[in-house]
Amino acid sequence: MSETNEQKRVQQQGAEPSVLPTESEASMPVTHAHVHEHADGTVHSHYHTHPGGDVAHEHAAASHDEIAFDQGSEAHAYGAIPEHSHATTTSIKPPLEACDLAYAYPHQEHSVFSGLSFHVHPASMLAILGNNGAGKSTLLDLLAGITKPTAGRVLIDGEDASALSRKEMARRIAYVAQQQTVPHLSVYDEVLLGRKPHISWAVRPVDREVVSRALVDLELEQFATRFCDELSGGERQKVFIARALAQEPHILILDEPTSALDPKNQLEVLEVVRRVTHEAGLASVLVLHDVNLALRFCDHFMLVRDGEVVAVGDRSVVTGEALTQTYGTPFKIVEVDGVPVAVPA
């Protein structure tokens, strides 16, 4: 992130949003929220959606109902863990865990993968690296609850994901898929959709603050009133990532988030993802094709080839031998200014 952009981000804290909402902000579903504070200080929220205002999964197309505006809430930034976040709950369970996961496409005997087990800790970025057709995107769909596994379970905070409602999944997981439907919405409105799981009667100042900060972090302020379908592919990708960050998830799942970005924007976007992951205690999972971007930004790695795990662990598992086995072409690891770099052998 550039120094100028960082200054903008800091100035946003405690200030009014720099970007004003558009009229479309008044066309989101209405959800009632009941918040209970217990003696031990923990806060639990229960949401009930007004008829016609079903809160869909983060990436799903949104229905639009009329909503009022509430001026009485305090703002906070998504860099800090919000009260409603599951990350505020101390737990020995990892926020995201795959247990003996298997998946086969319908009417096919051969499994994409089987017996796959791993977990992701808070404030950690896991990079999934692998050859084309290795099942990486399918795995992300399983983790996000979009696709059901043939066998095994996905656990979210120790709970079976299959037992959680779509509404609850949307509060815990933000998912930016590789292929996105480009809406005819303003950039501001599209990012505001990330707030849907947290909105009660009205869009609050806190919601606008989070949206405004996401726009600043992804350098999208100048596009706030532009329609998403008028933007370039790289600009749209940044909008979708901003929407995911505005959702304030506990788990962030990104499928090739830098595929449409130039080198400058690749570095800036992944820097934002890393900062938010560490500051907000997120468990982040990214599919990346660029091994060196993964080495630069991620904490843990899973190397897969044709559904089989080649290696999983910290940076030490990303060896020339492991990369050669993963991609089927010779690799070696060299150090450049003390930083490991993967190069063809």
Residue pairs with C-beta under 8 A, 6 or more apart in sequence:
1 9
1 217
1 268
1 271
1 272
1 275
2 268
5 216
5 217
5 219
5 268
8 18
8 216
8 221
9 213
9 216
9 217
12 18
12 77
12 209
12 212
12 213
12 216
13 77
13 213
14 75
16 205
17 205
17 208
17 209
17 211
17 212
18 212
18 216
18 221
19 188
19 211
19 212
19 215
19 221
19 224
21 188
21 189
21 192
21 203
21 208
21 211
22 186
22 188
22 189
22 225
24 64
24 185
24 186
24 189
25 67
25 69
25 188
25 189
25 192
25 203
26 66
26 67
26 68
26 69
27 64
27 65
27 66
27 67
28 53
28 62
28 64
28 65
28 67
28 192
28 193
28 196
28 199
28 203
29 49
29 50
29 52
29 53
29 54
29 55
29 62
29 63
29 64
29 65
29 67
29 196
29 199
30 49
30 50
30 53
30 65
30 66
30 67
30 199
30 201
31 47
31 48
31 49
31 50
31 53
31 55
31 196
31 199
31 200
31 201
32 47
32 48
32 49
32 50
32 200
32 201
33 45
33 46
33 47
33 48
33 200
33 201
34 45
34 46
34 47
34 48
35 43
35 44
35 45
35 46
36 43
36 44
36 45
36 46
37 43
38 44
42 88
42 89
43 83
43 84
43 88
45 84
47 55
47 167
47 197
47 200
49 55
49 167
50 65
52 63
52 65
53 63
53 65
54 63
55 166
55 167
55 170
55 196
55 197
56 62
56 63
56 166
56 170
56 196
57 144
57 145
57 146
57 166
57 169
57 170
57 175
58 170
58 173
58 174
58 175
58 194
58 196
58 197
58 243
58 244
58 247
58 249
59 175
59 176
59 177
59 180
61 181
61 183
62 193
62 196
67 199
67 201
67 202
67 203
68 201
68 202
69 202
69 203
70 201
70 202
70 203
70 204
70 205
71 205
72 204
72 205
73 204
73 205
73 206
74 205
74 206
75 205
75 206
75 208
75 209
75 210
76 82
76 206
76 209
76 210
77 209
77 210
77 213
78 210
78 213
78 214
78 245
78 246
78 248
78 276
78 280
79 213
79 275
79 276
79 279
79 280
80 279
80 280
81 87
81 88
81 280
81 281
82 88
82 198
82 248
84 171
84 198
84 248
85 248
85 250
85 280
86 95
86 157
86 171
86 172
86 250
87 95
87 122
87 250
87 280
87 281
87 282
89 157
91 157
91 158
93 155
93 157
93 158
94 119
94 120
94 121
94 122
94 155
94 283
95 120
95 121
95 122
95 156
95 157
95 172
95 250
95 251
95 283
96 119
96 120
96 143
96 154
96 155
96 156
96 251
96 283
96 285
97 118
97 119
97 120
97 154
97 155
97 158
98 116
98 117
98 118
98 119
98 142
98 143
98 152
98 153
98 154
98 155
99 117
99 152
99 153
99 154
99 155
100 115
100 116
100 117
100 151
100 152
100 153
101 113
101 114
101 115
101 116
101 117
101 139
101 142
101 149
101 151
101 152
101 153
101 154
102 111
102 113
102 114
102 115
102 116
102 149
102 150
102 151
102 152
103 111
103 112
103 113
103 114
103 135
103 138
103 139
103 142
103 147
103 149
103 150
104 110
104 111
104 112
104 150
105 112
111 150
111 307
112 135
112 138
112 307
113 135
113 138
113 139
113 304
113 307
113 308
114 151
114 307
115 152
116 139
116 152
116 309
117 152
118 126
118 302
118 309
118 312
120 126
120 251
120 283
120 284
120 285
120 300
121 283
122 281
122 282
122 283
123 277
123 278
123 281
123 282
123 283
124 277
124 283
124 284
124 299
124 300
125 273
125 274
125 277
125 284
125 285
125 286
125 297
125 298
125 299
125 300
126 283
126 284
126 285
126 286
126 298
126 299
126 300
126 301
126 302
127 286
127 287
127 288
127 294
127 297
127 298
127 300
127 301
127 302
128 136
128 139
128 140
128 285
128 286
128 287
128 288
128 301
128 302
128 304
129 288
129 289
129 291
129 294
129 301
129 302
129 303
129 304
129 318
129 326
130 136
130 303
130 304
130 305
130 326
131 305
131 306
131 326
131 327
131 328
133 306
134 304
134 305
134 306
134 307
135 304
135 306
135 307
136 255
136 287
136 304
137 177
137 178
137 255
137 287
138 147
140 175
140 177
140 253
140 255
140 285
140 287
141 147
141 177
142 148
142 149
142 154
143 154
143 173
143 251
143 253
143 285
144 169
144 173
144 175
144 253
145 154
145 161
145 162
145 164
145 166
145 169
145 173
146 175
148 162
153 160
153 161
153 162
154 160
154 161
154 162
155 161
156 164
156 169
156 172
156 173
156 251
157 172
157 250
161 169
164 172
167 197
170 196
170 197
170 247
171 197
171 198
171 249
171 250
172 249
172 250
172 251
173 249
173 250
173 251
173 252
173 253
174 194
174 243
174 244
174 245
174 247
174 249
174 251
174 252
174 253
175 244
175 253
175 254
175 255
176 240
176 241
176 243
176 244
176 253
176 254
176 255
176 257
177 255
178 255
178 256
178 259
178 287
180 236
180 240
182 228
182 229
182 236
183 190
183 228
183 229
184 227
184 228
184 229
185 193
185 227
185 228
186 224
186 225
186 226
186 227
186 228
187 215
187 220
187 223
187 224
187 225
187 226
187 227
187 228
187 231
187 239
188 211
188 215
188 224
188 225
190 228
190 239
190 240
190 243
191 211
191 214
191 215
191 220
191 239
191 242
191 243
191 246
192 203
192 207
192 211
192 246
193 243
194 211
194 214
194 242
194 243
194 244
194 245
194 246
194 247
194 248
195 203
195 207
195 210
195 211
195 246
195 247
196 247
197 247
198 207
198 247
198 248
199 207
210 246
210 248
211 246
212 221
214 220
214 242
214 243
214 245
214 246
215 221
215 224
215 242
217 242
217 245
217 272
217 276
218 238
218 239
218 241
218 242
218 245
218 268
218 269
218 272
219 238
219 268
220 235
220 238
220 239
220 242
223 231
223 235
223 239
228 236
228 239
231 239
233 260
234 260
234 261
234 262
234 265
236 260
237 257
237 258
237 259
237 260
237 261
237 269
238 261
238 265
238 269
241 254
241 257
241 269
241 272
241 273
244 252
244 254
245 252
245 272
245 276
248 280
249 282
250 282
250 283
251 282
251 283
251 284
251 285
252 273
252 276
252 277
252 282
252 283
252 284
252 285
253 284
253 285
253 286
254 273
254 284
254 285
254 286
254 287
255 286
255 287
256 287
256 288
256 289
257 269
257 270
257 273
257 286
257 288
258 265
258 266
258 269
258 270
258 288
258 290
258 293
259 289
261 269
266 290
266 293
270 293
270 296
270 297
271 297
273 284
273 286
273 297
274 297
276 282
277 284
286 294
286 298
288 294
288 298
291 318
291 323
291 331
291 342
292 341
292 342
294 301
294 318
295 315
295 318
295 339
295 340
295 341
295 342
296 339
299 314
299 315
300 312
300 313
300 314
301 311
301 312
301 313
301 314
301 315
301 317
301 318
302 309
302 311
302 312
303 309
303 310
303 311
303 312
303 317
303 318
303 322
303 323
303 325
303 326
304 310
304 326
305 325
305 326
305 327
305 328
310 322
310 325
310 326
311 317
311 318
311 319
311 322
311 326
315 340
318 333
318 340
318 342
319 333
320 330
320 331
320 332
320 333
320 342
320 345
323 331
323 333
323 342
324 330
324 331
324 345
329 344
330 344
330 345
331 342
331 343
331 344
331 345
332 342
332 343
332 344
332 345
333 340
333 341
333 342
333 343
334 340
334 341
334 343
335 341
